[in-house]
Amino acid sequence: MEESIHFDASEQLQSFVQKKVAKLEKFYDDIKKVEVSLKVVKPETAENKEAGVKVLVPNGEFYANKVCDTFEEAVDLCLEALENSWLSTRKSNGANNFPLKFCG
């Protein structure tokens, strides 16, 4: 699900977000739902594009939120933060208890 607040997201931006979110399956096997919110904050400032990404998984959820110059950059940084969070969770919980998969 994608939500844009205080603006209308272009088809190009929506396509970018969908393509990036689809790549999350490379890291986690059992994603139930991904929610992305895009919001313009303080329109008069430079860094005013906020992206929030929530990933629902069987045993909980992961969330990342970033504010940048562009929505694309904010989404990229959110997904990078989620990947890092998954990696650290995997290390702390043990590799066998966290269904991550790596493609490369």
N, CA, C and O of each residue as an XYZ file, in Angstrom:
416
protein
N       0.843     -1.169      0.000
C       0.000      0.000      0.000
C       0.894      1.239      0.000
O       1.914      1.292      0.687
N       0.491      2.211     -0.772
C       1.257      3.441     -0.892
C       0.341      4.618     -0.606
O      -0.794      4.655     -1.081
N       0.821      5.568      0.159
C       0.025      6.733      0.510
C       0.886      7.977      0.321
O       2.029      8.028      0.774
N       0.322      8.981     -0.354
C       1.032     10.251     -0.484
C       0.229     11.321      0.243
O      -0.986     11.427      0.081
N       0.934     12.109      1.047
C       0.294     13.118      1.892
C       0.772     14.496      1.450
O       1.975     14.728      1.328
N      -0.162     15.405      1.212
C       0.113     16.784      0.819
C       0.648     16.926     -0.600
O       1.232     17.959     -0.928
N       0.463     15.912     -1.456
C       0.854     16.018     -2.860
C       0.309     14.804     -3.606
O      -0.127     13.832     -2.990
N       0.337     14.867     -4.933
C      -0.053     13.733     -5.775
C       1.210     13.089     -6.328
O       1.992     13.743     -7.019
N       1.410     11.819     -6.028
C       2.600     11.101     -6.484
C       2.479     10.793     -7.980
O       1.442     10.319     -8.443
N       3.541     11.068     -8.719
C       3.550     10.782    -10.158
C       3.615      9.276    -10.384
O       3.981      8.511     -9.492
N       3.253      8.872    -11.591
C       3.344      7.449    -11.937
C       4.792      6.976    -11.868
O       5.063      5.842    -11.473
N       5.717      7.846    -12.255
C       7.135      7.498    -12.218
C       7.594      7.241    -10.783
O       8.335      6.290    -10.532
N       7.164      8.076     -9.847
C       7.522      7.892     -8.443
C       6.887      6.619     -7.892
O       7.538      5.860     -7.173
N       5.632      6.385     -8.222
C       4.951      5.174     -7.764
C       5.651      3.924     -8.292
O       5.822      2.947     -7.563
N       6.054      3.958     -9.557
C       6.764      2.831    -10.158
C       8.107      2.608     -9.467
O       8.480      1.467     -9.195
N       8.833      3.685     -9.181
C      10.113      3.597     -8.481
C       9.934      2.918     -7.126
O      10.687      2.011     -6.773
N       8.932      3.363     -6.372
C       8.695      2.812     -5.034
C       8.329      1.332     -5.130
O       8.840      0.518     -4.360
N       7.465      0.982     -6.053
C       7.056     -0.418     -6.193
C       8.233     -1.310     -6.562
O       8.361     -2.420     -6.044
N       9.090     -0.831     -7.454
C      10.264     -1.612     -7.865
C      11.219     -1.820     -6.685
O      11.731     -2.921     -6.483
N      11.453     -0.768     -5.917
C      12.358     -0.861     -4.766
C      11.783     -1.780     -3.688
O      12.505     -2.602     -3.124
N      10.499     -1.644     -3.405
C       9.864     -2.459     -2.365
C       9.870     -3.938     -2.762
O      10.019     -4.809     -1.904
N       9.711     -4.220     -4.045
C       9.725     -5.611     -4.511
C      11.053     -6.292     -4.204
O      11.103     -7.509     -4.030
N      12.126     -5.511     -4.138
C      13.447     -6.078     -3.850
C      13.597     -6.538     -2.406
O      14.543     -7.257     -2.083
N      12.680     -6.133     -1.536
C      12.749     -6.571     -0.135
C      12.645     -8.082     -0.012
O      13.178     -8.665      0.932
N      11.966     -8.720     -0.955
C      11.811    -10.174     -0.899
C      13.135    -10.898     -1.051
O      13.230    -12.083     -0.729
N      14.168    -10.203     -1.541
C      15.497    -10.808     -1.616
C      16.064    -11.049     -0.222
O      16.917    -11.917     -0.038
N      15.595    -10.284      0.755
C      16.155    -10.342      2.096
C      15.268    -11.066      3.103
O      15.765    -11.597      4.097
N      13.968    -11.093      2.856
C      13.065    -11.687      3.843
C      12.036    -12.536      3.125
O      11.374    -12.064      2.201
N      11.897    -13.780      3.541
C      11.047    -14.741      2.845
C       9.553    -14.498      2.996
O       8.802    -14.694      2.041
N       9.111    -14.081      4.160
C       7.684    -14.138      4.470
C       7.108    -12.762      4.811
O       6.565    -12.565      5.898
N       7.227    -11.827      3.893
C       6.656    -10.498      4.101
C       5.153    -10.579      3.879
O       4.694    -11.060      2.843
N       4.396    -10.108      4.852
C       2.934    -10.130      4.745
C       2.399     -8.889      4.044
O       1.465     -8.972      3.247
N       2.999     -7.728      4.347
C       2.501     -6.477      3.796
C       3.573     -5.406      3.931
O       4.336     -5.399      4.897
N       3.628     -4.502      2.957
C       4.530     -3.361      3.018
C       3.685     -2.104      2.842
O       2.901     -2.000      1.899
N       3.850     -1.157      3.749
C       3.149      0.114      3.673
C       4.185      1.224      3.501
O       5.145      1.318      4.266
N       3.974      2.057      2.489
C       4.884      3.161      2.210
C       4.088      4.452      2.282
O       3.043      4.581      1.644
N       4.581      5.406      3.058
C       3.946      6.723      3.095
C       4.953      7.764      2.632
O       6.111      7.755      3.048
N       4.503      8.651      1.776
C       5.327      9.733      1.255
C       4.653     11.037      1.627
O       3.445     11.194      1.450
N       5.437     11.976      2.145
C       4.842     13.197      2.683
C       5.770     14.380      2.430
O       6.988     14.268      2.569
N       5.185     15.504      2.062
C       5.944     16.746      1.942
C       5.810     17.476      3.270
O       4.705     17.789      3.713
N       6.953     17.742      3.898
C       6.956     18.471      5.158
C       7.636     19.813      4.941
O       8.647     19.889      4.243
N       7.104     20.848      5.517
C       7.683     22.191      5.398
C       8.080     22.496      3.951
O       9.270     22.502      3.635
N       7.121     22.746      3.075
C       7.423     22.947      1.652
C       8.481     24.007      1.356
O       9.095     23.965      0.290
N       8.710     24.944      2.255
C       9.672     26.007      1.990
C      11.119     25.618      2.273
O      12.018     26.422      2.025
N      11.373     24.425      2.779
C      12.740     24.006      3.091
C      13.275     23.048      2.033
O      12.508     22.500      1.241
N      14.587     22.848      2.020
C      15.221     21.982      1.022
C      14.925     20.518      1.289
O      14.383     19.827      0.427
N      15.271     20.043      2.462
C      15.024     18.633      2.795
C      13.612     18.515      3.340
O      13.385     18.610      4.546
N      12.666     18.308      2.431
C      11.268     18.305      2.849
C      10.478     17.099      2.359
O       9.249     17.099      2.425
N      11.158     16.084      1.875
C      10.482     14.885      1.393
C      10.678     13.765      2.419
O      11.800     13.331      2.678
N       9.579     13.313      2.986
C       9.635     12.278      4.024
C       9.045     10.977      3.500
O       7.968     10.961      2.904
N       9.766      9.896      3.731
C       9.286      8.564      3.371
C       9.291      7.691      4.619
O      10.236      7.718      5.408
N       8.239      6.930      4.784
C       8.160      5.952      5.860
C       7.812      4.607      5.256
O       6.905      4.510      4.430
N       8.522      3.572      5.662
C       8.276      2.226      5.143
C       8.070      1.288      6.322
O       8.940      1.147      7.181
N       6.896      0.644      6.350
C       6.596     -0.334      7.389
C       6.442     -1.696      6.723
O       5.683     -1.845      5.766
N       7.165     -2.683      7.234
C       7.121     -4.036      6.697
C       6.550     -4.947      7.771
O       7.110     -5.073      8.860
N       5.435     -5.577      7.450
C       4.794     -6.497      8.386
C       5.233     -7.920      8.075
O       5.125     -8.382      6.939
N       5.729     -8.606      9.096
C       6.200     -9.981      8.987
C       5.466    -10.811     10.040
O       4.847    -10.240     10.938
N       5.517    -12.134      9.957
C       4.742    -12.970     10.881
C       4.966    -12.676     12.360
O       4.018    -12.735     13.143
N       6.186    -12.363     12.760
C       6.468    -12.180     14.185
C       6.583    -10.715     14.592
O       7.108    -10.421     15.666
N       6.109     -9.797     13.769
C       6.198     -8.388     14.132
C       6.263     -7.482     12.927
O       5.718     -7.788     11.867
N       6.938     -6.360     13.105
C       7.071     -5.402     12.021
C       8.391     -4.650     12.135
O       9.000     -4.572     13.202
N       8.809     -4.099     10.999
C       9.992     -3.259     10.921
C       9.551     -1.932     10.332
O       8.679     -1.897      9.464
N      10.148     -0.832     10.798
C       9.770      0.482     10.306
C      10.999      1.362     10.155
O      11.898      1.345     10.995
N      11.025      2.127      9.078
C      12.088      3.111      8.863
C      11.453      4.382      8.319
O      10.478      4.329      7.570
N      12.016      5.527      8.703
C      11.503      6.825      8.307
C      12.694      7.735      8.018
O      13.609      7.830      8.835
N      12.695      8.406      6.864
C      13.796      9.298      6.488
C      13.240     10.551      5.826
O      12.195     10.512      5.178
N      13.951     11.667      5.996
C      13.626     12.934      5.348
C      14.830     13.341      4.505
O      15.952     13.394      5.009
N      14.601     13.630      3.219
C      15.687     13.951      2.291
C      15.239     15.018      1.292
O      14.134     15.554      1.389
N      16.113     15.315      0.338
C      15.794     16.262     -0.732
C      14.786     15.691     -1.728
O      13.967     16.426     -2.279
N      14.851     14.363     -1.958
C      13.943     13.722     -2.915
C      13.286     12.505     -2.261
O      13.821     11.918     -1.320
N      12.122     12.147     -2.781
C      11.452     10.954     -2.279
C      12.253      9.697     -2.606
O      12.298      8.755     -1.814
N      12.881      9.691     -3.773
C      13.667      8.520     -4.164
C      14.797      8.264     -3.175
O      15.034      7.126     -2.768
N      15.488      9.326     -2.795
C      16.577      9.188     -1.823
C      16.036      8.731     -0.468
O      16.636      7.879      0.187
N      14.914      9.291     -0.054
C      14.324      8.917      1.234
C      13.909      7.447      1.240
O      14.130      6.741      2.224
N      13.306      6.984      0.142
C      12.899      5.575      0.055
C      14.127      4.677      0.078
O      14.152      3.677      0.795
N      15.152      5.030     -0.705
C      16.390      4.237     -0.715
C      16.995      4.118      0.682
O      17.398      3.029      1.092
N      17.060      5.227      1.411
C      17.635      5.204      2.756
C      16.775      4.402      3.728
O      17.304      3.733      4.616
N      15.463      4.466      3.567
C      14.573      3.657      4.418
C      14.823      2.173      4.188
O      14.935      1.399      5.139
N      14.910      1.780      2.919
C      15.117      0.362      2.612
C      16.489     -0.110      3.072
O      16.637     -1.247      3.518
N      17.483      0.746      2.967
C      18.817      0.413      3.470
C      18.781      0.225      4.986
O      19.397     -0.701      5.514
N      18.063      1.099      5.680
C      17.939      0.987      7.140
C      17.214     -0.307      7.521
O      17.584     -0.965      8.494
N      16.187     -0.669      6.755
C      15.472     -1.920      7.034
C      16.378     -3.125      6.838
O      16.380     -4.045      7.656
N      17.146     -3.120      5.757
C      18.072     -4.232      5.511
C      19.076     -4.356      6.651
O      19.353     -5.461      7.117
N      19.621     -3.224      7.101
C      20.567     -3.244      8.224
C      19.900     -3.741      9.500
O      20.506     -4.475     10.281
N      18.664     -3.344      9.704
C      17.917     -3.802     10.877
C      17.706     -5.308     10.828
O      17.850     -5.997     11.838
N      17.366     -5.814      9.651
C      17.169     -7.261      9.506
C      18.463     -8.014      9.762
O      18.466     -9.059     10.413
N      19.568     -7.474      9.242
C      20.854     -8.142      9.447
C      21.233     -8.170     10.921
O      21.715     -9.189     11.416
N      21.022     -7.065     11.629
C      21.373     -7.051     13.047
C      20.428     -7.930     13.852
O      20.853     -8.552     14.826
N      19.156     -7.996     13.471
C      18.206     -8.884     14.144
C      18.584    -10.330     13.910
O      18.492    -11.164     14.811
N      19.012    -10.619     12.691
C      19.415    -11.983     12.375
C      20.625    -12.401     13.210
O      20.681    -13.520     13.719
N      21.586    -11.496     13.346
C      22.780    -11.813     14.129
C      22.440    -12.028     15.602
O      22.994    -12.921     16.244
N      21.536    -11.217     16.137
C      21.206    -11.336     17.557
C      20.287    -12.517     17.855
O      20.322    -13.066     18.956
N      19.464    -12.914     16.881
C      18.530    -14.026     17.093
C      19.068    -15.363     16.609
O      18.484    -16.405     16.908
N      20.134    -15.355     15.891
C      20.675    -16.585     15.332
C      20.157    -16.778     13.921
O      19.000    -16.477     13.630
N      20.998    -17.270     13.062
C      20.674    -17.399     11.642
C      19.485    -18.310     11.389
O      18.722    -18.064     10.454
N      19.302    -19.339     12.179
C      18.232    -20.292     11.916
C      16.858    -19.804     12.350
O      15.847    -20.376     11.943
N      16.801    -18.771     13.157
C      15.523    -18.278     13.655
C      14.969    -17.102     12.863
O      13.904    -16.580     13.194
N      15.667    -16.687     11.841
C      15.247    -15.504     11.095
C      15.327    -15.810      9.614
O      16.429    -15.944      9.082
N      14.204    -15.924      8.931
C      14.187    -16.416      7.552
C      14.663    -15.409      6.517
O      13.895    -15.029      5.633
N      15.888    -14.979      6.607
C      16.463    -14.107      5.596
C      17.009    -14.952      4.466
O      17.420    -16.095      4.673
N      17.013    -14.391      3.280
C      17.682    -15.059      2.184
C      18.512    -14.026      1.448
O      18.127    -12.858      1.392
N      19.616    -14.419      0.896
C      20.494    -13.509      0.197
C      20.664    -13.974     -1.243
O      20.873    -15.158     -1.508
N      20.574    -13.038     -2.154
C      20.779    -13.321     -3.561
C      21.956    -12.485     -4.012
O      22.075    -11.324     -3.620
N      22.806    -13.036     -4.806
C      23.905    -12.194     -5.210
C      24.821    -12.777     -6.187
O      25.788    -12.130     -6.589
